[in-house]
Amino acid sequence: MTQDQKQSYRGVLCTSCKQPIPVPAILVIIEAESQEDEQHVRVFNVRCRACEKEQLYRTTEILELEGAPRTRQRARLVTAVASKSSALGRAANA
């Protein structure tokens, strides 16, 4: 990739923390189709990769964002699940 080419993706801005959230490719296709048919506004939900909150968004809110999409922080998710399962195990054995 050369320096002249900038990476971009389609996404929405989180209503909670204002961080960009990439949308799945199927939603980009639906958005392109809905621009032809202005009568229907579709609603979808996505989870923010920064604050982990899930919100509803309209296809009209999809923007062209520059840069690379943020990656999800898997370590925080894994430790949260592991701590819940170990607490449940102790409660069941008590």
N, C-alpha and C positions, 0 to 999 in steps of 0.2 A: 504494500500500500504506500502510495507516495504522500508527501507532505501536503500537496494541493487538495487531495480528497479528504473531506471531513466525514466522519461517521455520524449517521443520524438514525433515529428510530421514531416510531409513532408511540405516543403515550399520553397519559393524563397527569395532572398535578394532584397530589394527595390533599384532601380537604383538611386533614389534621396537621401535617407537618410541612406541607408545600413542596415535598420532594417529588421528582418525576418518577412515574411508575410506567414501565413498558406494558403495552397491551398485547395479548396473543394475536398471532397472525390472522386467525379467523375473524377477529373483530375489525381488523383493518380492511378485510375484504367486505364485511357487512357494512362498514362505514362508507366505502366507495360506492356500494350499491344504493345505500340510503341517500347519497347526494343526488342521485338521479331521481329518486322518488322522495321529495321533500315532505310528504304528508306524514310519514312514520318516523318518529324518533325512538330509537331503541335504547334500552337501559341494560347495563351489565354491572357486575361487581368484580373488583380486583383487590388484592391485598397489597398494601404498601410494603416494600422491602426494607424501609428504614424504621418505621414505627410499628409494623406488623398489624395495623388496623385495616379492616375491610370495609369499604364504602361502596355505595352505588354511584355510577357515573353514566352520563348520556353519551351517545356516539358523537354528538355535536361538540363535546368537550375534548375530543382527541386532538392532540397537537403534534406538530413535527418538532422533535427535540434533538438537540445536537449532542454529540459525544457518545459514549458507550453506556448501555443500561447498567445500573447498579446491581451487584450480585447480592443474593440473599445470604445473610449471616447464619450458616448452618450450625455452627458450634453452639450458639445460644439456643437454638431450637432443640438440638439433641440433648443438651444438659437439662433443659426444662422438662422434657419428656422423661428422661432417666430419673430425675429427682421425684417426679410424681409417681412413677411405677414402684420405686423403692419404698416410698411412704405408704403406698397401698399394700405392698407385701407385708410390711410390719404390722399394719392394722389388721390384716386378715389373720395373721398368725398369733395375735395377742389374745 
